[in-house]
Amino acid sequence: MSPERRVEPPSGQPPPTEARLISHNEALDLPALAREICRRYRAEFPDERERYGDAGVAWCVHDNQHLLNWAAGALNGYVDMEREVGWLARVLEARQFPIDRLARNLDIGAEVAREQVGGAPGNELADTLGGAGDFVRSKESFL
C-alpha cells in the first residue's frame, strides 16, 4: 500500500467481543486479547504506524477479534478456520498487505493465547491460530 493512500478505520458491524470455548466453558475477552496481539505486532513492525496510521491499529484489533472468534468457532466445530483465514488473506493481499505479516500475526496470537488464556483452552486456541499461520505460509498467493 502506498503511503499516500489514506486508510479508513473499520466501519459497519463491529467484530464480536466474546467467544466461548464450549469444551471448557471458557469465555474469551476478544478485545483484550486482540489489543495485546496488536501491541506486540506493532512493536515488531513499527513501519506500520507510518504506513497505516491509527486506522491500522483499529484494523489490527478488528481483524484479530475476528481471527480469535473464528479459532474458537473452529474448536467448537462450526467454523472452517482455513476458509475464513483464506478469505481474509485474499482481502488483505488485494489491498497489497504483506501476507507473511498475517502469518506472523497469527503466530503472535498463538503466543498471547498460551500466555493469557492459559491451560488447555489456551493451548488449543494457540494450536488453532498457529495452524492458521502455517496455512497462510503454505500458500504463495491467495489471489
C-alpha positions as CSV (number, residue, x, y, z in Angstrom):
1,M,0.0,0.0,0.0
2,S,1.4,3.4,-0.9
3,P,1.9,5.8,1.9
4,E,-0.3,8.5,0.2
5,R,-3.4,6.2,0.3
6,R,-5.4,7.1,3.4
7,V,-6.6,4.1,5.3
8,E,-10.1,4.5,6.9
9,P,-10.9,2.9,10.2
10,P,-13.3,-0.1,10.3
11,S,-16.9,0.8,9.9
12,G,-20.1,-1.2,9.7
13,Q,-21.0,-4.0,12.0
14,P,-18.4,-4.3,14.8
15,P,-16.5,-7.6,15.4
16,P,-17.6,-10.0,18.2
17,T,-16.4,-9.1,21.7
18,E,-16.7,-12.5,23.3
19,A,-16.3,-16.1,22.2
20,R,-16.9,-19.2,24.2
21,L,-14.9,-22.4,24.1
22,I,-17.7,-24.9,24.7
23,S,-15.4,-27.8,25.7
24,H,-14.0,-25.8,28.6
25,N,-16.9,-23.4,29.2
26,E,-14.3,-20.7,28.8
27,A,-15.3,-17.2,27.8
28,L,-12.7,-15.2,25.9
29,D,-12.5,-11.4,26.1
30,L,-11.7,-10.9,22.4
31,P,-10.9,-7.1,22.6
32,A,-8.4,-7.6,25.4
33,L,-6.7,-10.4,23.6
34,A,-6.7,-8.6,20.3
35,R,-5.2,-5.4,21.8
36,E,-2.3,-7.4,23.2
37,I,-1.7,-9.2,19.9
38,C,-1.7,-5.8,18.2
39,R,0.6,-4.3,20.8
40,R,3.2,-7.0,20.1
41,Y,2.6,-7.0,16.4
42,R,3.1,-3.2,16.1
43,A,6.3,-3.4,18.3
44,E,7.6,-6.0,15.8
45,F,6.6,-4.0,12.7
46,P,7.0,-0.3,13.6
47,D,6.8,0.7,10.0
48,E,3.0,0.1,10.1
49,R,2.5,3.3,12.0
50,E,3.7,5.4,9.1
51,R,2.1,3.1,6.5
52,Y,-1.4,2.8,8.1
53,G,-1.6,5.3,11.0
54,D,-4.1,5.0,13.8
55,A,-6.6,3.3,11.5
56,G,-4.1,0.5,11.2
57,V,-4.3,-0.2,14.9
58,A,-8.1,-0.2,14.7
59,W,-8.0,-2.7,11.8
60,C,-5.5,-4.8,13.7
61,V,-7.8,-5.1,16.7
62,H,-10.8,-5.6,14.5
63,D,-9.3,-8.4,12.4
64,N,-7.8,-10.1,15.4
65,Q,-11.2,-10.2,17.2
66,H,-12.5,-12.0,14.1
67,L,-9.5,-14.3,14.0
68,L,-9.9,-15.2,17.7
69,N,-13.6,-15.8,17.2
70,W,-13.0,-18.0,14.2
71,A,-10.4,-20.0,16.1
72,A,-12.9,-20.5,19.0
73,G,-15.6,-21.5,16.4
74,A,-13.2,-23.9,14.8
75,L,-12.6,-25.5,18.2
76,N,-16.3,-25.7,18.8
77,G,-16.7,-27.4,15.4
78,Y,-18.7,-24.9,13.4
79,V,-16.1,-22.7,11.7
80,D,-13.7,-23.7,8.9
81,M,-10.6,-21.8,10.0
82,E,-8.7,-22.2,6.8
83,R,-11.7,-21.0,4.7
84,E,-12.1,-17.9,6.9
85,V,-8.3,-17.1,7.0
86,G,-8.1,-17.7,3.3
87,W,-10.9,-15.2,2.7
88,L,-9.1,-12.6,5.0
89,A,-5.8,-13.3,3.2
90,R,-7.4,-12.6,-0.2
91,V,-8.9,-9.3,1.1
92,L,-5.5,-8.3,2.6
93,E,-3.5,-9.4,-0.5
94,A,-5.8,-7.4,-2.8
95,R,-5.1,-4.4,-0.6
96,Q,-1.3,-5.1,-1.0
97,F,-0.9,-6.1,2.6
98,P,2.2,-8.4,3.1
99,I,0.6,-11.8,3.7
100,D,3.7,-13.0,5.6
101,R,2.7,-10.5,8.2
102,L,-0.7,-12.1,8.5
103,A,1.1,-15.4,9.2
104,R,3.3,-13.7,11.8
105,N,0.2,-12.0,13.4
106,L,-1.4,-15.5,13.8
107,D,1.8,-16.7,15.5
108,I,1.7,-13.8,17.9
109,G,-2.0,-14.6,18.5
110,A,-0.9,-18.2,19.4
111,E,1.7,-16.8,21.9
112,V,-0.9,-14.5,23.5
113,A,-3.5,-17.3,23.8
114,R,-1.0,-19.6,25.5
115,E,0.0,-16.9,28.0
116,Q,-3.2,-15.1,28.7
117,V,-5.9,-17.8,28.2
118,G,-3.6,-20.5,29.6
119,G,-4.2,-24.1,30.3
120,A,-5.8,-26.5,27.9
121,P,-8.1,-23.8,26.4
122,G,-5.1,-21.5,25.7
123,N,-3.1,-24.3,24.2
124,E,-6.0,-25.4,22.0
125,L,-6.7,-21.9,20.8
126,A,-2.9,-21.4,20.2
127,D,-2.7,-24.5,18.2
128,T,-5.6,-23.4,16.0
129,L,-4.1,-19.9,15.5
130,G,-0.6,-21.4,14.8
131,G,-2.1,-23.9,12.3
132,A,-3.7,-21.0,10.5
133,G,-0.4,-19.2,10.4
134,D,1.2,-22.4,8.9
135,F,-1.7,-22.5,6.3
136,V,-1.0,-18.9,5.3
137,R,2.7,-19.6,4.9
138,S,2.0,-22.6,2.8
139,K,0.4,-20.5,0.0
140,E,2.3,-18.4,-2.5
141,S,-0.8,-16.3,-3.2
142,F,-4.4,-16.2,-2.3
143,L,-5.5,-14.3,-5.4
